[in-house]
Amino acid sequence: MHYAVERKVSEMMKWLVELRGERSQQMVADEIGMSQSGYASIETGARRPSVKLAKRIAAAMGFDWTKFYEDDEDQRGA
């Protein structure tokens, strides 16, 4: 895996894990209506959620859904 990709994955995992707090991945997954493994793949950065799923995750965890796409905007503006 390329270093920049590794860094991006670890950054995504970090902010999602922090927002999840004391809840387990299973608890969040149940709340948003998906499998734990599916949610885990998003949390680790292996998978990016669709806009619809990003909105469900954001609503459950209390953040702006566009946070999932901030890296894309930063790269286009660079």
Secondary structure, 3 states (H helix, E strand, C coil): CCHHHHHHHHHHHHHHHHHHCCCCHHHHHHHHCCCHHHHHHHHCCCCCCCHHHHHHHHHHHCCCHHHHHHHHHHHHHC
